[in-house]
């Protein structure tokens, strides 16, 4: 058994990365990894796939003869695309819908977009189609600008409807990676409203690191955990940002030990986990830090 604060920390988002291997290879690797994971199986979450890939995933599983697979479906369209994605996934014998991700992209009306997603989710939930399904709504962090409350109003909608927030922490473009201050502020906004959140994008590494060519901080999942705990303990945004910027693995592990498993497990109630584009690299990082056997 892994430490409680590591349980279900890492879902498999390899299929979402630009230039990813063929979907059949991603699904086969995911199935194989779960077969051989042994003592670290409890760290691994579902496979993340787009709604448009669902038929192909079912076909691959049929070919492998694999057991039913937990999936998180990332909806590629607007709120209107949520219903067909959920209904299709719910009908497939080889898939169990464990999570749903919908994005709000209209910067001019983030709150209304969040409301449309919430309304569709409520309708499907009333039909019993989202029982035990974790729903996350992605709000663009670049929409969280000084002098504007649109991002916060959208987050208020998530709080009222008991939906979770998904934060993008990196990607192919430099602009996809928020500064430590921006990410710290977003974490604080979510926790102030008692909104749980997950992260996606360039989060294969456990500890933050600096890109040699640009000097920008690339975020680490354990840093996000430390930042969440600091924010819950009342730290200001600058202090939370410092936790996100820690790039010394020994210091990160020491801080985890100082907090202790109970405090970290409590933080995981709000920080739900990450979608890693390279799960094997993530597990290797955690082993190197002696956090996994």
DARA-V463565 format. One record per helix or strand. SS is the DSSP state (H for helix, E for strand). FROM is the first residue (numbers start at 0). LEN is the number of residues. If there is no record, write none. Layout:
# DARA-V463565
SS|FROM|LEN / SS|FROM|LEN
This chain:
# DARA-V463565
H|3|3 / E|9|3 / H|13|3 / H|22|14 / H|37|6 / E|43|7 / H|50|14 / E|68|6 / H|79|12 / E|94|10 / H|106|20 / E|133|6 / H|140|3 / H|149|11 / E|163|5 / H|173|3 / H|179|13 / E|196|4 / E|208|2 / E|216|2 / H|220|12 / H|236|9 / H|248|11 / H|260|8 / E|270|6 / H|278|10
